[in-house]
Amino acid sequence: MGIRVGVAGASGYAGGELLRLVAGHPEFELVAATAHSQAGAPVSVVHPQLAGLDLTLGATDAATLSDADLVFLALPHGQSGALAGQLPAGVKIVDLGADFRLADAAAWTRYYGGTHHGTWTYGLPELPGQRERIAASDRVANTGCYAATITLALAPLLAAGVAAPDDVVVVASSGTSGAGRAAKANLLASEVMGDLTPYKVGAHQHVPEIKQATGATSLSMTPVLAPMPRGILATVTAKALGGDPRAALLEAYADEPFVHVLPEGAWPHTGATAGSNSCHLQVTVDVDSGRIVVVSALDNLGKGAAGQAVQCANLMSGLPETAGLSVFGVTP
């Protein structure tokens, strides 16, 4: 018998990707999947890509999940705190929501509102020392999708002192699955296709998370909704302080299985990371402004959500970090 796993919020896009990854994992045994309005529906009806997975969605409550050894919470922001507090103390939890990411309660109130439930170990293994902290934790707060994309591009540059922390500018495009599965007029195919739309300009909720994870002190972020189902492409620029930014990235990720600094001249694109747990990076220095420019791409449902959560769960469970995860994308 493997490690018994439950997935709360399994009817959403990230929840569906978690089900796919857990079902194919060599050491995980999927024992429970829950939903709200779709409780009682077969998983294969809600997620046709999971045909053959004989499981019915249960109610999202502690009783449904309490027999699991490990629970993934793929719930809307603000809903994980209460459920996590009701689960048995011995159950390991990875929360894909934002409830436990921020150390600053004031930042939570400003960007999310409501009750700040506290701070768990931050779930980005590639940050210095974080892999060991995750492995020693029973409660882990998974990164946000934009935060993973941008932090992986920026953190090594600030740590190496080659980029200024007080002048970071980001423009990042995300596929529609990043907005969740709820029916919204602005996410209809007729509205999205053939269009690029900025949103939450100057006030995106991932900004304090990125600053907390990287040490940036000032960060301007413009998110853009792109006409594609999944993927994030972020362009991160910062004032150069001297030194070699490419060398900083190569040194930081030399032994990382899921972060790849591409050969010079090759630039990341979202399709190459689709279906994988990988992040692709490229860096240059702008010939006119002298600013460092890093382009970062990943699958927002993979390394940006479900894949990252499984990577953390592997560490928490004493398993190989890469178990059940693909390094390679599925394009085309």
DRENDO-1510 file (C-alpha; in Angstrom, 1 decimal, always signed):
<recs>
REC; n; res; u; v; w
REC; 1; MET; +0.0; +0.0; +0.0 .
REC; 2; GLY; +1.3; +3.4; -0.9 .
REC; 3; ILE; +0.9; +6.8; +0.7 .
REC; 4; ARG; -2.8; +7.6; +0.9 .
REC; 5; VAL; -3.6; +10.9; -0.8 .
REC; 6; GLY; -6.7; +13.1; -0.8 .
REC; 7; VAL; -7.4; +16.1; -3.0 .
REC; 8; ALA; -9.7; +18.9; -1.9 .
REC; 9; GLY; -11.0; +21.1; -4.7 .
REC; 10; ALA; -10.6; +18.3; -7.2 .
REC; 11; SER; -13.2; +19.7; -9.7 .
REC; 12; GLY; -11.0; +22.7; -10.6 .
REC; 13; TYR; -8.2; +22.8; -13.2 .
REC; 14; ALA; -5.4; +22.5; -10.6 .
REC; 15; GLY; -7.4; +19.8; -8.8 .
REC; 16; GLY; -7.8; +17.9; -12.0 .
REC; 17; GLU; -4.1; +18.1; -12.7 .
REC; 18; LEU; -3.4; +16.9; -9.2 .
REC; 19; LEU; -5.6; +13.9; -9.8 .
REC; 20; ARG; -3.8; +13.1; -13.0 .
REC; 21; LEU; -0.4; +13.3; -11.3 .
REC; 22; VAL; -1.4; +11.4; -8.2 .
REC; 23; ALA; -3.1; +8.6; -10.1 .
REC; 24; GLY; +0.1; +8.1; -12.1 .
REC; 25; HIS; +2.5; +8.4; -9.1 .
REC; 26; PRO; +4.5; +5.3; -8.2 .
REC; 27; GLU; +4.1; +5.8; -4.5 .
REC; 28; PHE; +0.8; +7.6; -4.0 .
REC; 29; GLU; -2.6; +6.0; -3.7 .
REC; 30; LEU; -5.5; +8.3; -4.5 .
REC; 31; VAL; -8.2; +7.6; -1.8 .
REC; 32; ALA; -10.4; +10.7; -1.8 .
REC; 33; ALA; -11.2; +13.6; -4.1 .
REC; 34; THR; -13.7; +16.4; -3.0 .
REC; 35; ALA; -15.6; +19.2; -4.5 .
REC; 36; HIS; -18.4; +21.7; -3.6 .
REC; 37; SER; -21.1; +22.0; -6.2 .
REC; 38; GLN; -20.0; +18.9; -8.1 .
REC; 39; ALA; -19.8; +16.6; -5.2 .
REC; 40; GLY; -21.4; +13.3; -6.1 .
REC; 41; ALA; -20.2; +13.4; -9.7 .
REC; 42; PRO; -17.8; +10.8; -11.1 .
REC; 43; VAL; -14.3; +12.2; -11.6 .
REC; 44; SER; -14.4; +11.1; -15.3 .
REC; 45; VAL; -17.5; +13.2; -16.0 .
REC; 46; VAL; -15.9; +16.4; -14.5 .
REC; 47; HIS; -12.5; +15.6; -16.0 .
REC; 48; PRO; -12.9; +13.7; -19.3 .
REC; 49; GLN; -9.2; +13.4; -19.6 .
REC; 50; LEU; -9.3; +11.1; -16.6 .
REC; 51; ALA; -11.5; +8.5; -18.2 .
REC; 52; GLY; -11.0; +5.2; -16.4 .
REC; 53; LEU; -10.3; +6.8; -13.0 .
REC; 54; ASP; -13.0; +5.1; -11.0 .
REC; 55; LEU; -13.6; +7.7; -8.2 .
REC; 56; THR; -16.6; +9.8; -7.2 .
REC; 57; LEU; -16.2; +13.4; -5.9 .
REC; 58; GLY; -17.1; +13.6; -2.2 .
REC; 59; ALA; -18.0; +16.6; +0.0 .
REC; 60; THR; -15.3; +19.0; +0.9 .
REC; 61; ASP; -15.0; +18.3; +4.6 .
REC; 62; ALA; -12.5; +16.9; +7.1 .
REC; 63; ALA; -14.4; +13.6; +7.4 .
REC; 64; THR; -14.0; +12.8; +3.7 .
REC; 65; LEU; -10.2; +13.5; +3.9 .
REC; 66; SER; -9.2; +12.3; +7.3 .
REC; 67; ASP; -8.2; +8.8; +6.3 .
REC; 68; ALA; -5.5; +10.2; +4.0 .
REC; 69; ASP; -1.8; +10.4; +5.0 .
REC; 70; LEU; -1.3; +13.5; +2.7 .
REC; 71; VAL; -3.9; +16.0; +1.6 .
REC; 72; PHE; -3.6; +18.6; -1.2 .
REC; 73; LEU; -5.9; +21.6; -0.8 .
REC; 74; ALA; -6.7; +23.1; -4.2 .
REC; 75; LEU; -9.3; +25.5; -2.9 .
REC; 76; PRO; -10.0; +29.2; -3.6 .
REC; 77; HIS; -8.0; +31.7; -1.6 .
REC; 78; GLY; -9.3; +32.1; +1.9 .
REC; 79; GLN; -10.9; +28.6; +2.1 .
REC; 80; SER; -7.9; +26.4; +3.1 .
REC; 81; GLY; -7.4; +27.8; +6.6 .
REC; 82; ALA; -10.6; +26.5; +8.2 .
REC; 83; LEU; -10.4; +23.0; +6.6 .
REC; 84; ALA; -6.7; +22.6; +7.4 .
REC; 85; GLY; -7.5; +23.3; +11.1 .
REC; 86; GLN; -10.1; +20.4; +11.1 .
REC; 87; LEU; -7.8; +17.7; +9.7 .
REC; 88; PRO; -6.0; +15.4; +12.1 .
REC; 89; ALA; -2.6; +16.6; +13.2 .
REC; 90; GLY; -0.8; +13.6; +11.6 .
REC; 91; VAL; -2.0; +14.4; +8.1 .
REC; 92; LYS; +0.6; +16.2; +5.9 .
REC; 93; ILE; -0.9; +19.1; +3.9 .
REC; 94; VAL; +0.2; +21.0; +0.8 .
REC; 95; ASP; -2.0; +24.1; +0.3 .
REC; 96; LEU; -2.1; +25.3; -3.3 .
REC; 97; GLY; -4.0; +28.5; -2.2 .
REC; 98; ALA; -2.5; +31.6; -0.7 .
REC; 99; ASP; -3.8; +31.2; +2.8 .
REC; 100; PHE; -0.4; +30.4; +4.4 .
REC; 101; ARG; +2.1; +31.9; +2.0 .
REC; 102; LEU; +2.6; +35.4; +3.5 .
REC; 103; ALA; +4.4; +36.1; +6.7 .
REC; 104; ASP; +3.1; +39.7; +6.9 .
REC; 105; ALA; -0.6; +39.7; +8.1 .
REC; 106; ALA; -0.9; +43.3; +6.9 .
REC; 107; ALA; +0.1; +42.3; +3.3 .
REC; 108; TRP; -2.5; +39.5; +3.5 .
REC; 109; THR; -5.2; +42.0; +4.5 .
REC; 110; ARG; -4.2; +44.5; +1.8 .
REC; 111; TYR; -4.2; +42.0; -1.1 .
REC; 112; TYR; -6.7; +39.3; -0.1 .
REC; 113; GLY; -8.7; +40.5; +2.9 .
REC; 114; GLY; -10.3; +38.4; +5.6 .
REC; 115; THR; -8.5; +36.4; +8.3 .
REC; 116; HIS; -4.7; +35.7; +8.0 .
REC; 117; HIS; -4.4; +32.1; +9.1 .
REC; 118; GLY; -0.6; +32.1; +9.7 .
REC; 119; THR; +2.5; +31.1; +7.8 .
REC; 120; TRP; +3.6; +27.7; +6.7 .
REC; 121; THR; +6.9; +26.6; +5.1 .
REC; 122; TYR; +7.1; +28.1; +1.6 .
REC; 123; GLY; +6.9; +25.5; -1.1 .
REC; 124; LEU; +9.6; +26.5; -3.6 .
REC; 125; PRO; +12.4; +23.9; -3.3 .
REC; 126; GLU; +14.9; +25.7; -5.5 .
REC; 127; LEU; +15.3; +28.6; -3.1 .
REC; 128; PRO; +18.4; +28.2; -0.9 .
REC; 129; GLY; +17.8; +26.1; +2.1 .
REC; 130; GLN; +14.1; +25.6; +1.3 .
REC; 131; ARG; +14.3; +22.0; +0.1 .
REC; 132; GLU; +15.5; +21.0; +3.6 .
REC; 133; ARG; +12.8; +23.0; +5.3 .
REC; 134; ILE; +10.1; +21.4; +3.1 .
REC; 135; ALA; +11.4; +17.9; +3.8 .
REC; 136; ALA; +11.1; +18.6; +7.6 .
REC; 137; SER; +7.6; +20.1; +7.4 .
REC; 138; ASP; +4.1; +18.6; +7.7 .
REC; 139; ARG; +2.5; +21.8; +6.4 .
REC; 140; VAL; +3.6; +23.5; +3.2 .
REC; 141; ALA; +2.3; +26.5; +1.3 .
REC; 142; ASN; +2.7; +26.0; -2.4 .
REC; 143; THR; +3.8; +28.9; -4.4 .
REC; 144; GLY; +1.5; +30.9; -6.7 .
REC; 145; CYS; +1.9; +30.4; -10.4 .
REC; 146; TYR; +3.1; +33.9; -11.2 .
REC; 147; ALA; +5.3; +33.8; -8.1 .
REC; 148; ALA; +7.0; +30.6; -9.2 .
REC; 149; THR; +7.7; +31.9; -12.7 .
REC; 150; ILE; +9.1; +35.3; -11.5 .
REC; 151; THR; +10.9; +34.1; -8.4 .
REC; 152; LEU; +12.9; +31.5; -10.3 .
REC; 153; ALA; +14.0; +34.2; -12.7 .
REC; 154; LEU; +14.8; +36.9; -10.1 .
REC; 155; ALA; +16.0; +35.3; -6.9 .
REC; 156; PRO; +19.5; +34.2; -8.0 .
REC; 157; LEU; +20.2; +37.6; -9.4 .
REC; 158; LEU; +19.4; +39.4; -6.2 .
REC; 159; ALA; +21.2; +36.8; -4.1 .
REC; 160; ALA; +24.3; +37.2; -6.2 .
REC; 161; GLY; +24.2; +41.0; -6.1 .
REC; 162; VAL; +24.1; +41.4; -9.8 .
REC; 163; ALA; +20.7; +43.1; -9.9 .
REC; 164; ALA; +19.1; +45.9; -7.8 .
REC; 165; PRO; +16.3; +44.8; -5.5 .
REC; 166; ASP; +14.6; +48.3; -5.7 .
REC; 167; ASP; +13.9; +48.5; -9.4 .
REC; 168; VAL; +12.2; +45.3; -10.7 .
REC; 169; VAL; +9.6; +45.5; -13.5 .
REC; 170; VAL; +7.6; +42.4; -14.7 .
REC; 171; VAL; +5.2; +41.9; -17.5 .
REC; 172; ALA; +3.8; +38.4; -17.5 .
REC; 173; SER; +1.2; +36.6; -19.6 .
REC; 174; SER; -0.9; +33.7; -18.3 .
REC; 175; GLY; -3.3; +31.2; -19.9 .
REC; 176; THR; -7.0; +31.2; -19.0 .
REC; 177; SER; -6.7; +28.2; -16.7 .
REC; 178; GLY; -4.9; +30.4; -14.2 .
REC; 179; ALA; -8.2; +32.2; -13.6 .
REC; 180; GLY; -9.9; +29.0; -12.4 .
REC; 181; ARG; -12.8; +27.1; -13.8 .
REC; 182; ALA; -15.7; +29.2; -12.7 .
REC; 183; ALA; -17.9; +30.6; -15.5 .
REC; 184; LYS; -17.0; +34.2; -16.2 .
REC; 185; ALA; -17.9; +36.4; -19.2 .
REC; 186; ASN; -14.4; +37.6; -19.6 .
REC; 187; LEU; -13.1; +34.1; -20.0 .
REC; 188; LEU; -15.5; +33.0; -22.7 .
REC; 189; ALA; -13.7; +31.9; -25.9 .
REC; 190; SER; -15.3; +34.7; -27.9 .
REC; 191; GLU; -13.8; +37.2; -25.4 .
REC; 192; VAL; -10.4; +35.7; -25.1 .
REC; 193; MET; -9.4; +34.5; -28.5 .
REC; 194; GLY; -7.5; +37.0; -30.6 .
REC; 195; ASP; -7.0; +39.3; -27.6 .
REC; 196; LEU; -4.6; +40.2; -24.9 .
REC; 197; THR; -5.9; +41.8; -21.8 .
REC; 198; PRO; -4.1; +43.3; -18.8 .
REC; 199; TYR; -5.7; +42.9; -15.4 .
REC; 200; LYS; -5.0; +43.8; -11.8 .
REC; 201; VAL; -2.3; +46.2; -13.0 .
REC; 202; GLY; -0.3; +47.6; -10.2 .
REC; 203; ALA; -2.1; +45.6; -7.5 .
REC; 204; HIS; -1.6; +41.9; -8.2 .
REC; 205; GLN; -1.8; +39.6; -5.1 .
REC; 206; HIS; +1.4; +37.7; -6.0 .
REC; 207; VAL; +3.5; +40.9; -5.6 .
REC; 208; PRO; +4.1; +40.6; -1.8 .
REC; 209; GLU; +4.8; +36.9; -2.2 .
REC; 210; ILE; +7.4; +37.5; -4.8 .
REC; 211; LYS; +9.0; +40.2; -2.7 .
REC; 212; GLN; +9.0; +37.9; +0.3 .
REC; 213; ALA; +10.6; +35.1; -1.6 .
REC; 214; THR; +13.2; +37.1; -3.5 .
REC; 215; GLY; +14.2; +40.0; -1.3 .
REC; 216; ALA; +13.0; +42.5; -3.9 .
REC; 217; THR; +12.0; +45.8; -2.2 .
REC; 218; SER; +10.1; +47.4; -5.1 .
REC; 219; LEU; +8.3; +45.4; -7.9 .
REC; 220; SER; +6.0; +46.7; -10.5 .
REC; 221; MET; +3.9; +43.9; -12.2 .
REC; 222; THR; +1.6; +43.9; -15.2 .
REC; 223; PRO; -0.2; +40.6; -15.6 .
REC; 224; VAL; -1.8; +39.8; -19.1 .
REC; 225; LEU; -4.5; +37.3; -19.9 .
REC; 226; ALA; -3.4; +35.4; -23.0 .
REC; 227; PRO; -5.5; +33.4; -25.5 .
REC; 228; MET; -4.2; +30.0; -24.5 .
REC; 229; PRO; -5.4; +27.4; -22.0 .
REC; 230; ARG; -2.2; +27.0; -19.9 .
REC; 231; GLY; +1.3; +28.4; -19.5 .
REC; 232; ILE; +3.0; +31.6; -18.2 .
REC; 233; LEU; +5.6; +33.7; -19.9 .
REC; 234; ALA; +7.2; +36.4; -17.7 .
REC; 235; THR; +9.7; +39.1; -18.7 .
REC; 236; VAL; +11.5; +40.3; -15.6 .
REC; 237; THR; +13.8; +43.3; -15.8 .
REC; 238; ALA; +16.0; +44.8; -13.2 .
REC; 239; LYS; +18.8; +47.4; -12.9 .
REC; 240; ALA; +22.2; +45.8; -13.3 .
REC; 241; LEU; +24.8; +46.2; -10.5 .
REC; 242; GLY; +27.7; +44.5; -12.2 .
REC; 243; GLY; +28.7; +40.9; -12.6 .
REC; 244; ASP; +27.4; +38.2; -14.9 .
REC; 245; PRO; +23.6; +37.5; -14.6 .
REC; 246; ARG; +23.9; +34.3; -16.8 .
REC; 247; ALA; +26.6; +32.9; -14.5 .
REC; 248; ALA; +24.4; +33.6; -11.5 .
REC; 249; LEU; +21.5; +31.6; -13.0 .
REC; 250; LEU; +23.7; +28.8; -14.2 .
REC; 251; GLU; +25.3; +28.5; -10.7 .
REC; 252; ALA; +22.0; +28.6; -8.9 .
REC; 253; TYR; +20.4; +25.9; -11.1 .
REC; 254; ALA; +23.3; +23.7; -12.0 .
REC; 255; ASP; +21.9; +20.7; -10.1 .
REC; 256; GLU; +18.2; +21.4; -10.3 .
REC; 257; PRO; +16.2; +18.8; -12.2 .
REC; 258; PHE; +13.3; +21.1; -13.1 .
REC; 259; VAL; +14.9; +24.5; -13.9 .
REC; 260; HIS; +16.7; +24.9; -17.2 .
REC; 261; VAL; +18.8; +27.9; -18.3 .
REC; 262; LEU; +18.6; +27.5; -22.1 .
REC; 263; PRO; +21.6; +27.7; -24.4 .
REC; 264; GLU; +22.4; +31.3; -25.5 .
REC; 265; GLY; +20.2; +32.4; -28.3 .
REC; 266; ALA; +17.3; +30.1; -27.3 .
REC; 267; TRP; +14.3; +31.8; -25.7 .
REC; 268; PRO; +11.6; +30.2; -23.5 .
REC; 269; HIS; +8.1; +29.6; -24.9 .
REC; 270; THR; +5.2; +28.2; -23.0 .
REC; 271; GLY; +4.4; +25.3; -25.3 .
REC; 272; ALA; +7.8; +23.7; -24.5 .
REC; 273; THR; +6.9; +23.4; -20.8 .
REC; 274; ALA; +3.3; +22.3; -21.2 .
REC; 275; GLY; +2.5; +19.1; -19.2 .
REC; 276; SER; +5.9; +19.3; -17.4 .
REC; 277; ASN; +7.2; +20.4; -14.0 .
REC; 278; SER; +9.9; +22.4; -15.7 .
REC; 279; CYS; +10.8; +26.1; -15.8 .
REC; 280; HIS; +12.8; +27.5; -18.8 .
REC; 281; LEU; +14.9; +30.6; -18.4 .
REC; 282; GLN; +17.0; +32.9; -20.6 .
REC; 283; VAL; +18.8; +36.1; -19.7 .
REC; 284; THR; +20.4; +39.0; -21.5 .
REC; 285; VAL; +21.5; +42.6; -20.9 .
REC; 286; ASP; +19.5; +45.2; -22.9 .
REC; 287; VAL; +22.0; +46.9; -25.2 .
REC; 288; ASP; +20.2; +50.3; -24.9 .
REC; 289; SER; +19.2; +50.6; -21.2 .
REC; 290; GLY; +21.8; +48.2; -19.7 .
REC; 291; ARG; +19.0; +46.5; -17.7 .
REC; 292; ILE; +19.0; +42.8; -17.0 .
REC; 293; VAL; +16.2; +41.0; -18.9 .
REC; 294; VAL; +15.2; +37.4; -17.8 .
REC; 295; VAL; +12.4; +35.6; -19.7 .
REC; 296; SER; +10.9; +32.7; -17.8 .
REC; 297; ALA; +8.3; +30.1; -18.9 .
REC; 298; LEU; +6.4; +27.3; -17.2 .
REC; 299; ASP; +3.1; +25.5; -17.1 .
REC; 300; ASN; +0.9; +27.3; -14.7 .
REC; 301; LEU; -0.9; +24.0; -13.8 .
REC; 302; GLY; +2.4; +22.1; -13.6 .
REC; 303; LYS; +5.4; +23.9; -12.0 .
REC; 304; GLY; +3.0; +26.7; -11.2 .
REC; 305; ALA; +0.5; +24.6; -9.2 .
REC; 306; ALA; +0.0; +20.8; -9.2 .
REC; 307; GLY; +3.4; +19.7; -10.3 .
REC; 308; GLN; +5.1; +22.0; -7.7 .
REC; 309; ALA; +2.7; +20.6; -5.0 .
REC; 310; VAL; +3.7; +17.0; -5.9 .
REC; 311; GLN; +7.4; +18.0; -5.8 .
REC; 312; CYS; +6.9; +19.3; -2.3 .
REC; 313; ALA; +4.9; +16.3; -1.3 .
REC; 314; ASN; +7.7; +14.0; -2.5 .
REC; 315; LEU; +10.1; +15.8; -0.2 .
REC; 316; MET; +7.7; +15.8; +2.7 .
REC; 317; SER; +7.3; +12.0; +2.2 .
REC; 318; GLY; +11.0; +11.2; +1.9 .
REC; 319; LEU; +10.6; +10.2; -1.7 .
REC; 320; PRO; +12.8; +11.1; -4.7 .
REC; 321; GLU; +11.9; +14.7; -5.6 .
REC; 322; THR; +11.2; +13.9; -9.2 .
REC; 323; ALA; +8.8; +10.9; -8.5 .
REC; 324; GLY; +5.7; +11.0; -10.7 .
REC; 325; LEU; +6.8; +14.2; -12.5 .
REC; 326; SER; +7.9; +14.9; -16.0 .
REC; 327; VAL; +10.9; +17.1; -16.9 .
REC; 328; PHE; +9.8; +17.2; -20.5 .
REC; 329; GLY; +6.9; +19.1; -22.1 .
REC; 330; VAL; +4.3; +17.7; -24.5 .
REC; 331; THR; +4.4; +20.2; -27.4 .
REC; 332; PRO; +2.9; +20.2; -30.0 .
</recs>
